[in-house]
Amino acid sequence: MAEAPTDLRFIVVTVGRTVGLPTIERVMDTWAAGIDGVEWWFGNGDRSASTV
C-alpha cells in the first residue's frame, strides 16, 4: 500500500528481491538525482501471502 502525497504525484515500483538492494539503490539514486524534488524509499515486502 502506498500513501499518496498531497499533490497526488507518485509512482509505485515493484522489483524482485533477487535484483538485490545495492542495485535497487543505485538505480533509484541515479533516477532521483535527475529530477528536482524527487525522493524515494522502499517498504519491506517480506510478509507471506497468508498474512496479507
Secondary structure, DSSP 8 states (H G I E B T S, - for coil): -----TT---------GGG-HHHHHHHHHHHHHTSTT-----------GGG-
